[in-house]
């Protein structure tokens, strides 16, 4: 069963907000080596929970909770067949996998992620 596997936080000053969460919860932050300013958030080990990401807020940004799936294509089809809307079609995150964004019939936005290290 697909589960939420990643959360996001946006911030005007990401480095400052990272320190807040580090001091309060002990979370670890690591700058991503990808093509955008993005920090990976590690929230713990050996207990229930998920990790996330932190990025700089913009006029068009929106934090997204992401659901891990075995096949982006399969789930995009299911979403459309059940009155969901595809907001961002399937696209590659090189070396990570495939992603897409959708809106459910009541307006909630989620991401999908299919892990695939060969994605280009």
N, CA, C and O atoms as CSV, one atom per row, in Angstrom:
chain,resi,resn,atom,element,x,y,z
A,1,UNK,N,N,0.844,-1.168,0.000
A,1,UNK,CA,C,0.000,0.000,0.000
A,1,UNK,C,C,0.898,1.243,0.000
A,1,UNK,O,O,1.772,1.354,0.860
A,2,UNK,N,N,0.711,2.174,-0.934
A,2,UNK,CA,C,1.505,3.396,-0.969
A,2,UNK,C,C,1.300,4.233,0.298
A,2,UNK,O,O,0.189,4.339,0.817
A,3,UNK,N,N,2.398,4.826,0.781
A,3,UNK,CA,C,2.352,5.637,2.002
A,3,UNK,C,C,3.034,6.972,1.768
A,3,UNK,O,O,3.854,7.112,0.860
A,4,UNK,N,N,2.691,7.950,2.592
A,4,UNK,CA,C,3.405,9.220,2.560
A,4,UNK,C,C,4.838,8.929,2.986
A,4,UNK,O,O,5.069,8.338,4.040
A,5,UNK,N,N,5.793,9.342,2.171
A,5,UNK,CA,C,7.201,9.016,2.415
A,5,UNK,C,C,8.084,10.242,2.589
A,5,UNK,O,O,9.263,10.106,2.914
A,6,UNK,N,N,7.537,11.441,2.378
A,6,UNK,CA,C,8.371,12.648,2.410
A,6,UNK,C,C,7.471,13.847,2.681
A,6,UNK,O,O,6.376,13.941,2.127
A,7,UNK,N,N,7.926,14.759,3.529
A,7,UNK,CA,C,7.196,15.997,3.777
A,7,UNK,C,C,8.100,17.177,3.430
A,7,UNK,O,O,9.313,17.017,3.294
A,8,UNK,N,N,7.513,18.348,3.288
A,8,UNK,CA,C,8.301,19.541,2.980
A,8,UNK,C,C,7.915,20.704,3.879
A,8,UNK,O,O,6.779,20.820,4.339
A,9,UNK,N,N,8.905,21.562,4.113
A,9,UNK,CA,C,8.731,22.814,4.844
A,9,UNK,C,C,9.348,23.902,3.980
A,9,UNK,O,O,10.442,23.726,3.444
A,10,UNK,N,N,8.656,25.021,3.844
A,10,UNK,CA,C,9.250,26.137,3.118
A,10,UNK,C,C,9.590,27.242,4.107
A,10,UNK,O,O,8.971,27.350,5.165
A,11,UNK,N,N,10.584,28.069,3.757
A,11,UNK,CA,C,11.051,29.089,4.688
A,11,UNK,C,C,11.606,30.291,3.938
A,11,UNK,O,O,12.168,30.150,2.852
A,12,UNK,N,N,11.447,31.465,4.521
A,12,UNK,CA,C,12.086,32.659,3.970
A,12,UNK,C,C,13.598,32.563,4.113
A,12,UNK,O,O,14.345,32.966,3.221
A,13,UNK,N,N,14.044,32.017,5.259
A,13,UNK,CA,C,15.476,31.838,5.537
A,13,UNK,C,C,15.706,30.378,5.945
A,13,UNK,O,O,15.702,30.057,7.134
A,14,UNK,N,N,15.906,29.495,4.958
A,14,UNK,CA,C,16.004,28.067,5.254
A,14,UNK,C,C,17.060,27.705,6.298
A,14,UNK,O,O,16.804,26.886,7.180
A,15,UNK,N,N,18.252,28.316,6.201
A,15,UNK,CA,C,19.307,27.971,7.148
A,15,UNK,C,C,18.896,28.308,8.579
A,15,UNK,O,O,19.209,27.559,9.504
A,16,UNK,N,N,18.204,29.420,8.769
A,16,UNK,CA,C,17.742,29.844,10.092
A,16,UNK,C,C,16.678,28.878,10.615
A,16,UNK,O,O,16.736,28.457,11.770
A,17,UNK,N,N,15.725,28.533,9.783
A,17,UNK,CA,C,14.663,27.624,10.206
A,17,UNK,C,C,15.218,26.225,10.498
A,17,UNK,O,O,14.739,25.538,11.400
A,18,UNK,N,N,16.230,25.809,9.728
A,18,UNK,CA,C,16.863,24.521,9.994
A,18,UNK,C,C,17.435,24.489,11.411
A,18,UNK,O,O,17.329,23.476,12.102
A,19,UNK,N,N,18.032,25.582,11.837
A,19,UNK,CA,C,18.582,25.649,13.195
A,19,UNK,C,C,17.482,25.535,14.245
A,19,UNK,O,O,17.680,24.907,15.285
A,20,UNK,N,N,16.329,26.133,13.980
A,20,UNK,CA,C,15.188,26.032,14.890
A,20,UNK,C,C,14.812,24.562,15.111
A,20,UNK,O,O,14.729,24.101,16.250
A,21,UNK,N,N,14.588,23.831,14.014
A,21,UNK,CA,C,14.168,22.436,14.125
A,21,UNK,C,C,15.280,21.560,14.711
A,21,UNK,O,O,15.004,20.595,15.424
A,22,UNK,N,N,16.530,21.899,14.409
A,22,UNK,CA,C,17.655,21.158,14.972
A,22,UNK,C,C,17.695,21.324,16.489
A,22,UNK,O,O,17.868,20.347,17.217
A,23,UNK,N,N,17.535,22.555,16.965
A,23,UNK,CA,C,17.578,22.823,18.408
A,23,UNK,C,C,16.376,22.212,19.138
A,23,UNK,O,O,16.532,21.681,20.238
A,24,UNK,N,N,15.199,22.280,18.551
A,24,UNK,CA,C,13.990,21.802,19.220
A,24,UNK,C,C,13.887,20.280,19.179
A,24,UNK,O,O,13.670,19.648,20.213
A,25,UNK,N,N,14.039,19.686,17.996
A,25,UNK,CA,C,13.780,18.262,17.821
A,25,UNK,C,C,15.023,17.409,17.571
A,25,UNK,O,O,14.939,16.181,17.574
A,26,UNK,N,N,16.172,18.045,17.356
A,26,UNK,CA,C,17.380,17.295,17.055
A,26,UNK,C,C,17.457,16.791,15.624
A,26,UNK,O,O,18.278,15.927,15.314
A,27,UNK,N,N,16.607,17.323,14.745
A,27,UNK,CA,C,16.628,16.898,13.343
A,27,UNK,C,C,17.954,17.285,12.699
A,27,UNK,O,O,18.578,18.272,13.090
A,28,UNK,N,N,18.379,16.505,11.713
A,28,UNK,CA,C,19.611,16.779,10.973
A,28,UNK,C,C,19.263,17.298,9.589
A,28,UNK,O,O,18.309,16.836,8.962
A,29,UNK,N,N,20.042,18.259,9.117
A,29,UNK,CA,C,19.822,18.871,7.803
A,29,UNK,C,C,21.077,18.722,6.965
A,29,UNK,O,O,22.191,18.928,7.446
A,30,UNK,N,N,20.880,18.360,5.694
A,30,UNK,CA,C,22.001,18.209,4.781
A,30,UNK,C,C,21.634,18.834,3.442
A,30,UNK,O,O,20.617,18.482,2.845
A,31,UNK,N,N,22.464,19.765,2.972
A,31,UNK,CA,C,22.201,20.439,1.692
A,31,UNK,C,C,22.251,19.400,0.575
A,31,UNK,O,O,23.207,18.632,0.469
A,32,UNK,N,N,21.218,19.386,-0.250
A,32,UNK,CA,C,21.133,18.478,-1.389
A,32,UNK,C,C,22.083,18.945,-2.478
A,32,UNK,O,O,22.245,20.149,-2.678
A,33,UNK,N,N,22.708,18.023,-3.179
A,33,UNK,CA,C,23.654,18.355,-4.248
A,33,UNK,C,C,22.960,18.562,-5.589
A,33,UNK,O,O,23.631,18.736,-6.606
A,34,UNK,N,N,21.646,18.547,-5.609
A,34,UNK,CA,C,20.887,18.691,-6.852
A,34,UNK,C,C,20.845,20.112,-7.372
A,34,UNK,O,O,21.535,20.990,-6.855
A,35,UNK,N,N,20.032,20.342,-8.398
A,35,UNK,CA,C,20.030,21.622,-9.114
A,35,UNK,C,C,19.263,22.764,-8.443
A,35,UNK,O,O,19.106,23.824,-9.049
A,36,UNK,N,N,18.781,22.579,-7.212
A,36,UNK,CA,C,18.075,23.665,-6.530
A,36,UNK,C,C,18.514,23.711,-5.077
A,36,UNK,O,O,19.042,22.731,-4.552
A,37,UNK,N,N,18.295,24.853,-4.421
A,37,UNK,CA,C,18.592,24.965,-2.997
A,37,UNK,C,C,17.554,24.167,-2.223
A,37,UNK,O,O,16.392,24.563,-2.127
A,38,UNK,N,N,17.983,23.053,-1.678
A,38,UNK,CA,C,17.077,22.134,-1.000
A,38,UNK,C,C,17.892,21.405,0.055
A,38,UNK,O,O,18.999,20.938,-0.213
A,39,UNK,N,N,17.347,21.314,1.234
A,39,UNK,CA,C,18.008,20.632,2.339
A,39,UNK,C,C,17.201,19.400,2.701
A,39,UNK,O,O,15.991,19.486,2.906
A,40,UNK,N,N,17.862,18.255,2.780
A,40,UNK,CA,C,17.213,17.031,3.213
A,40,UNK,C,C,17.108,17.067,4.738
A,40,UNK,O,O,18.042,17.493,5.418
A,41,UNK,N,N,15.971,16.620,5.269
A,41,UNK,CA,C,15.732,16.602,6.709
A,41,UNK,C,C,15.669,15.146,7.161
A,41,UNK,O,O,14.868,14.363,6.650
A,42,UNK,N,N,16.518,14.792,8.120
A,42,UNK,CA,C,16.486,13.471,8.723
A,42,UNK,C,C,15.888,13.628,10.120
A,42,UNK,O,O,16.459,14.310,10.971
A,43,UNK,N,N,14.738,12.996,10.355
A,43,UNK,CA,C,14.002,13.217,11.606
A,43,UNK,C,C,14.236,12.140,12.657
A,43,UNK,O,O,13.725,12.261,13.771
A,44,UNK,N,N,14.977,11.110,12.345
A,44,UNK,CA,C,15.243,10.070,13.335
A,44,UNK,C,C,15.581,8.758,12.675
A,44,UNK,O,O,15.627,8.647,11.450
A,45,UNK,N,N,15.818,7.754,13.519
A,45,UNK,CA,C,16.153,6.409,13.044
A,45,UNK,C,C,15.477,5.376,13.923
A,45,UNK,O,O,15.211,5.620,15.100
A,46,UNK,N,N,15.202,4.220,13.338
A,46,UNK,CA,C,14.706,3.051,14.079
A,46,UNK,C,C,13.400,3.290,14.833
A,46,UNK,O,O,13.170,2.675,15.874
A,47,UNK,N,N,12.555,4.162,14.329
A,47,UNK,CA,C,11.243,4.388,14.921
A,47,UNK,C,C,10.318,4.906,13.826
A,47,UNK,O,O,10.795,5.375,12.793
A,48,UNK,N,N,9.010,4.830,14.030
A,48,UNK,CA,C,8.092,5.301,12.990
A,48,UNK,C,C,8.322,6.770,12.660
A,48,UNK,O,O,8.679,7.561,13.533
A,49,UNK,N,N,8.118,7.126,11.414
A,49,UNK,CA,C,8.246,8.510,10.982
A,49,UNK,C,C,8.795,8.587,9.575
A,49,UNK,O,O,9.190,7.578,8.993
A,50,UNK,N,N,8.817,9.785,9.038
A,50,UNK,CA,C,9.339,10.011,7.698
A,50,UNK,C,C,10.316,11.173,7.733
A,50,UNK,O,O,10.324,11.969,8.672
A,51,UNK,N,N,11.133,11.260,6.702
A,51,UNK,CA,C,12.065,12.368,6.545
A,51,UNK,C,C,11.472,13.368,5.567
A,51,UNK,O,O,10.424,13.122,4.969
A,52,UNK,N,N,12.146,14.491,5.410
A,52,UNK,CA,C,11.567,15.517,4.565
A,52,UNK,C,C,12.600,16.397,3.909
A,52,UNK,O,O,13.774,16.049,3.791
A,53,UNK,N,N,12.114,17.566,3.481
A,53,UNK,CA,C,12.962,18.540,2.820
A,53,UNK,C,C,12.579,19.958,3.211
A,53,UNK,O,O,11.444,20.219,3.610
A,54,UNK,N,N,13.527,20.862,3.094
A,54,UNK,CA,C,13.358,22.276,3.423
A,54,UNK,C,C,13.814,23.083,2.225
A,54,UNK,O,O,14.862,22.798,1.646
A,55,UNK,N,N,13.034,24.094,1.842
A,55,UNK,CA,C,13.423,24.915,0.697
A,55,UNK,C,C,13.013,26.360,0.907
A,55,UNK,O,O,12.198,26.673,1.775
A,56,UNK,N,N,13.595,27.241,0.091
A,56,UNK,CA,C,13.316,28.673,0.184
A,56,UNK,C,C,11.944,28.990,-0.408
A,56,UNK,O,O,11.614,28.590,-1.524
A,57,UNK,N,N,11.168,29.713,0.370
A,57,UNK,CA,C,9.811,30.111,-0.034
A,57,UNK,C,C,9.872,31.075,-1.217
A,57,UNK,O,O,10.760,31.925,-1.292
A,58,UNK,N,N,8.931,30.936,-2.130
A,58,UNK,CA,C,8.769,31.877,-3.240
A,58,UNK,C,C,7.281,32.142,-3.416
A,58,UNK,O,O,6.450,31.535,-2.739
A,59,UNK,N,N,6.950,33.050,-4.326
A,59,UNK,CA,C,5.534,33.370,-4.558
A,59,UNK,C,C,4.754,32.176,-5.085
A,59,UNK,O,O,3.544,32.086,-4.877
A,60,UNK,N,N,5.430,31.264,-5.760
A,60,UNK,CA,C,4.727,30.134,-6.368
A,60,UNK,C,C,4.984,28.804,-5.661
A,60,UNK,O,O,4.426,27.780,-6.055
A,61,UNK,N,N,5.816,28.807,-4.628
A,61,UNK,CA,C,6.136,27.539,-3.967
A,61,UNK,C,C,4.998,27.071,-3.083
A,61,UNK,O,O,4.172,27.857,-2.621
A,62,UNK,N,N,4.981,25.782,-2.867
A,62,UNK,CA,C,3.981,25.171,-2.002
A,62,UNK,C,C,4.591,23.887,-1.441
A,62,UNK,O,O,5.017,23.028,-2.212
A,63,UNK,N,N,4.641,23.739,-0.123
A,63,UNK,CA,C,5.129,22.476,0.433
A,63,UNK,C,C,4.213,21.332,0.003
A,63,UNK,O,O,2.995,21.490,-0.075
A,64,UNK,N,N,4.815,20.191,-0.272
A,64,UNK,CA,C,4.049,19.049,-0.761
A,64,UNK,C,C,4.423,17.804,0.042
A,64,UNK,O,O,5.603,17.525,0.251
A,65,UNK,N,N,3.431,17.073,0.483
A,65,UNK,CA,C,3.650,15.753,1.053
A,65,UNK,C,C,3.655,14.767,-0.107
A,65,UNK,O,O,2.823,14.860,-1.009
A,66,UNK,N,N,4.586,13.831,-0.082
A,66,UNK,CA,C,4.790,12.944,-1.222
A,66,UNK,C,C,4.474,11.501,-0.855
A,66,UNK,O,O,4.831,11.023,0.222
A,67,UNK,N,N,3.796,10.819,-1.773
A,67,UNK,CA,C,3.404,9.418,-1.604
A,67,UNK,C,C,4.318,8.566,-2.493
A,67,UNK,O,O,4.430,8.809,-3.695
A,68,UNK,N,N,4.959,7.578,-1.895
A,68,UNK,CA,C,5.797,6.670,-2.662
A,68,UNK,C,C,4.944,5.627,-3.372
A,68,UNK,O,O,4.086,4.995,-2.756
A,69,UNK,N,N,5.180,5.449,-4.668
A,69,UNK,CA,C,4.408,4.480,-5.462
A,69,UNK,C,C,5.356,3.611,-6.283
A,69,UNK,O,O,6.505,3.978,-6.529
A,70,UNK,N,N,4.855,2.461,-6.698
A,70,UNK,CA,C,5.653,1.537,-7.500
A,70,UNK,C,C,5.678,1.934,-8.974
A,70,UNK,O,O,6.615,1.579,-9.690
A,71,UNK,N,N,4.665,2.665,-9.437
A,71,UNK,CA,C,4.581,3.066,-10.842
A,71,UNK,C,C,3.837,4.397,-10.957
A,71,UNK,O,O,2.625,4.452,-10.750
A,72,UNK,N,N,4.555,5.454,-11.282
A,72,UNK,CA,C,3.925,6.774,-11.478
A,72,UNK,C,C,2.818,6.670,-12.526
A,72,UNK,O,O,1.714,7.176,-12.326
A,73,UNK,N,N,3.121,6.012,-13.641
A,73,UNK,CA,C,2.141,5.934,-14.732
A,73,UNK,C,C,0.837,5.283,-14.263
A,73,UNK,O,O,-0.250,5.770,-14.575
A,74,UNK,N,N,0.947,4.193,-13.522
A,74,UNK,CA,C,-0.234,3.488,-13.027
A,74,UNK,C,C,-1.071,4.391,-12.113
A,74,UNK,O,O,-2.295,4.439,-12.238
A,75,UNK,N,N,-0.415,5.097,-11.206
A,75,UNK,CA,C,-1.162,5.916,-10.249
A,75,UNK,C,C,-1.701,7.199,-10.867
A,75,UNK,O,O,-2.763,7.668,-10.459
A,76,UNK,N,N,-1.000,7.783,-11.842
A,76,UNK,CA,C,-1.553,8.949,-12.535
A,76,UNK,C,C,-2.847,8.562,-13.258
A,76,UNK,O,O,-3.811,9.327,-13.273
A,77,UNK,N,N,-2.857,7.376,-13.853
A,77,UNK,CA,C,-4.065,6.895,-14.534
A,77,UNK,C,C,-5.207,6.721,-13.527
A,77,UNK,O,O,-6.333,7.140,-13.794
A,78,UNK,N,N,-4.925,6.106,-12.372
A,78,UNK,CA,C,-5.949,5.916,-11.339
A,78,UNK,C,C,-6.490,7.253,-10.841
A,78,UNK,O,O,-7.691,7.401,-10.617
A,79,UNK,N,N,-5.607,8.210,-10.673
A,79,UNK,CA,C,-6.024,9.542,-10.197
A,79,UNK,C,C,-7.003,10.165,-11.182
A,79,UNK,O,O,-8.065,10.645,-10.785
A,80,UNK,N,N,-6.651,10.159,-12.464
A,80,UNK,CA,C,-7.537,10.754,-13.475
A,80,UNK,C,C,-8.860,10.000,-13.578
A,80,UNK,O,O,-9.905,10.618,-13.782
A,81,UNK,N,N,-8.830,8.687,-13.440
A,81,UNK,CA,C,-10.055,7.882,-13.521
A,81,UNK,C,C,-10.988,8.123,-12.325
A,81,UNK,O,O,-12.170,7.781,-12.375
A,82,UNK,N,N,-10.455,8.708,-11.265
A,82,UNK,CA,C,-11.244,8.919,-10.056
A,82,UNK,C,C,-11.400,10.394,-9.713
A,82,UNK,O,O,-11.473,10.760,-8.540
A,83,UNK,N,N,-11.449,11.243,-10.741
A,83,UNK,CA,C,-11.757,12.666,-10.641
A,83,UNK,C,C,-10.663,13.514,-9.996
A,83,UNK,O,O,-10.927,14.627,-9.540
A,84,UNK,N,N,-9.433,12.990,-9.957
A,84,UNK,CA,C,-8.304,13.802,-9.535
A,84,UNK,C,C,-7.762,14.578,-10.729
A,84,UNK,O,O,-8.112,14.290,-11.874
A,85,UNK,N,N,-6.911,15.560,-10.461
A,85,UNK,CA,C,-6.345,16.404,-11.508
A,85,UNK,C,C,-4.825,16.323,-11.453
A,85,UNK,O,O,-4.229,16.474,-10.387
A,86,UNK,N,N,-4.205,16.086,-12.594
A,86,UNK,CA,C,-2.749,16.082,-12.665
A,86,UNK,C,C,-2.290,17.535,-12.797
A,86,UNK,O,O,-2.628,18.209,-13.770
A,87,UNK,N,N,-1.529,18.011,-11.829
A,87,UNK,CA,C,-1.039,19.391,-11.849
A,87,UNK,C,C,0.313,19.505,-12.530
A,87,UNK,O,O,0.554,20.443,-13.291
A,88,UNK,N,N,1.190,18.560,-12.261
A,88,UNK,CA,C,2.511,18.497,-12.899
A,88,UNK,C,C,2.688,17.057,-13.375
A,88,UNK,O,O,2.722,16.131,-12.564
A,89,UNK,N,N,2.801,16.868,-14.698
A,89,UNK,CA,C,2.936,15.509,-15.208
A,89,UNK,C,C,4.270,14.883,-14.801
A,89,UNK,O,O,5.161,15.552,-14.278
A,90,UNK,N,N,4.373,13.607,-15.053
A,90,UNK,CA,C,5.579,12.841,-14.726
A,90,UNK,C,C,6.826,13.539,-15.254
A,90,UNK,O,O,6.890,13.938,-16.416
A,91,UNK,N,N,7.828,13.679,-14.360
A,91,UNK,CA,C,9.113,14.227,-14.779
A,91,UNK,C,C,10.206,13.572,-13.955
A,91,UNK,O,O,9.958,13.078,-12.855
A,92,UNK,N,N,11.406,13.571,-14.490
A,92,UNK,CA,C,12.534,12.917,-13.832
A,92,UNK,C,C,13.210,13.846,-12.838
A,92,UNK,O,O,13.335,15.048,-13.072
A,93,UNK,N,N,13.641,13.270,-11.732
A,93,UNK,CA,C,14.626,13.887,-10.858
A,93,UNK,C,C,15.859,13.018,-11.065
A,93,UNK,O,O,15.950,11.925,-10.507
A,94,UNK,N,N,16.821,13.502,-11.874
A,94,UNK,CA,C,17.942,12.655,-12.280
A,94,UNK,C,C,18.630,11.969,-11.102
A,94,UNK,O,O,18.989,12.599,-10.107
A,95,UNK,N,N,18.799,10.661,-11.251
A,95,UNK,CA,C,19.464,9.860,-10.239
A,95,UNK,C,C,18.607,9.500,-9.042
A,95,UNK,O,O,19.049,8.751,-8.170
A,96,UNK,N,N,17.375,10.025,-8.983
A,96,UNK,CA,C,16.491,9.771,-7.845
A,96,UNK,C,C,15.274,8.964,-8.278
A,96,UNK,O,O,15.008,7.889,-7.740
A,97,UNK,N,N,14.535,9.491,-9.256
A,97,UNK,CA,C,13.335,8.799,-9.709
A,97,UNK,C,C,12.405,9.707,-10.474
A,97,UNK,O,O,12.819,10.724,-11.033
A,98,UNK,N,N,11.138,9.325,-10.493
A,98,UNK,CA,C,10.100,10.045,-11.235
A,98,UNK,C,C,9.137,10.685,-10.254
A,98,UNK,O,O,8.809,10.103,-9.221
A,99,UNK,N,N,8.691,11.876,-10.580
A,99,UNK,CA,C,7.773,12.590,-9.698
A,99,UNK,C,C,6.641,13.199,-10.510
A,99,UNK,O,O,6.762,13.376,-11.722
A,100,UNK,N,N,5.555,13.515,-9.847
A,100,UNK,CA,C,4.402,14.203,-10.437
A,100,UNK,C,C,3.623,14.820,-9.286
A,100,UNK,O,O,3.794,14.423,-8.133
A,101,UNK,N,N,2.772,15.784,-9.591
A,101,UNK,CA,C,1.893,16.399,-8.592
A,101,UNK,C,C,0.451,16.239,-9.037
A,101,UNK,O,O,0.138,16.336,-10.223
A,102,UNK,N,N,-0.425,15.992,-8.067
A,102,UNK,CA,C,-1.847,15.901,-8.381
A,102,UNK,C,C,-2.667,16.596,-7.306
A,102,UNK,O,O,-2.195,16.867,-6.202
A,103,UNK,N,N,-3.919,16.876,-7.672
A,103,UNK,CA,C,-4.886,17.450,-6.738
A,103,UNK,C,C,-6.045,16.478,-6.635
A,103,UNK,O,O,-6.571,16.012,-7.646
A,104,UNK,N,N,-6.444,16.173,-5.398
A,104,UNK,CA,C,-7.573,15.268,-5.219
A,104,UNK,C,C,-8.881,16.013,-5.494
A,104,UNK,O,O,-8.851,17.232,-5.658
A,105,UNK,N,N,-10.027,15.329,-5.551
A,105,UNK,CA,C,-11.288,15.990,-5.898
A,105,UNK,C,C,-11.705,17.117,-4.949
A,105,UNK,O,O,-12.587,17.904,-5.293
A,106,UNK,N,N,-11.098,17.212,-3.770
A,106,UNK,CA,C,-11.453,18.295,-2.846
A,106,UNK,C,C,-10.345,19.335,-2.700
A,106,UNK,O,O,-10.374,20.157,-1.784
A,107,UNK,N,N,-9.366,19.293,-3.612
A,107,UNK,CA,C,-8.372,20.362,-3.685
A,107,UNK,C,C,-7.072,20.155,-2.937
A,107,UNK,O,O,-6.240,21.063,-2.925
A,108,UNK,N,N,-6.852,19.003,-2.310
A,108,UNK,CA,C,-5.597,18.732,-1.620
A,108,UNK,C,C,-4.528,18.333,-2.625
A,108,UNK,O,O,-4.777,17.522,-3.518
A,109,UNK,N,N,-3.333,18.906,-2.479
A,109,UNK,CA,C,-2.233,18.634,-3.402
A,109,UNK,C,C,-1.247,17.657,-2.757
A,109,UNK,O,O,-0.859,17.818,-1.600
A,110,UNK,N,N,-0.853,16.645,-3.528
A,110,UNK,CA,C,0.143,15.677,-3.109
A,110,UNK,C,C,1.119,15.429,-4.248
A,110,UNK,O,O,0.803,15.647,-5.418
A,111,UNK,N,N,2.292,14.975,-3.890
A,111,UNK,CA,C,3.266,14.526,-4.865
A,111,UNK,C,C,3.278,13.014,-4.922
A,111,UNK,O,O,2.855,12.340,-3.983
A,112,UNK,N,N,3.767,12.487,-6.032
A,112,UNK,CA,C,4.026,11.061,-6.181
A,112,UNK,C,C,5.517,10.891,-6.450
A,112,UNK,O,O,6.127,11.738,-7.104
A,113,UNK,N,N,6.105,9.815,-5.957
A,113,UNK,CA,C,7.516,9.526,-6.227
A,113,UNK,C,C,7.671,8.039,-6.496
A,113,UNK,O,O,7.292,7.195,-5.684
A,114,UNK,N,N,8.238,7.743,-7.654
A,114,UNK,CA,C,8.651,6.384,-8.005
A,114,UNK,C,C,10.173,6.370,-8.008
A,114,UNK,O,O,10.799,7.020,-8.845
A,115,UNK,N,N,10.765,5.643,-7.086
A,115,UNK,CA,C,12.220,5.589,-7.029
A,115,UNK,C,C,12.764,4.878,-8.253
A,115,UNK,O,O,12.294,3.802,-8.624
A,116,UNK,N,N,13.778,5.502,-8.887
A,116,UNK,CA,C,14.435,4.927,-10.047
A,116,UNK,C,C,15.750,5.656,-10.243
A,116,UNK,O,O,15.772,6.738,-10.829
A,117,UNK,N,N,16.858,5.079,-9.761
A,117,UNK,CA,C,18.146,5.764,-9.865
A,117,UNK,C,C,18.623,5.969,-11.301
A,117,UNK,O,O,19.584,6.706,-11.521
A,118,UNK,N,N,17.978,5.335,-12.286
A,118,UNK,CA,C,18.364,5.524,-13.687
A,118,UNK,C,C,17.591,6.663,-14.350
A,118,UNK,O,O,17.821,6.957,-15.523
A,119,UNK,N,N,16.676,7.310,-13.617
A,119,UNK,CA,C,15.867,8.398,-14.209
A,119,UNK,C,C,16.774,9.529,-14.687
A,119,UNK,O,O,17.726,9.913,-14.008
A,120,UNK,N,N,16.458,10.051,-15.868
A,120,UNK,CA,C,17.224,11.172,-16.445
A,120,UNK,C,C,16.289,12.209,-17.006
A,120,UNK,O,O,16.739,13.226,-17.534
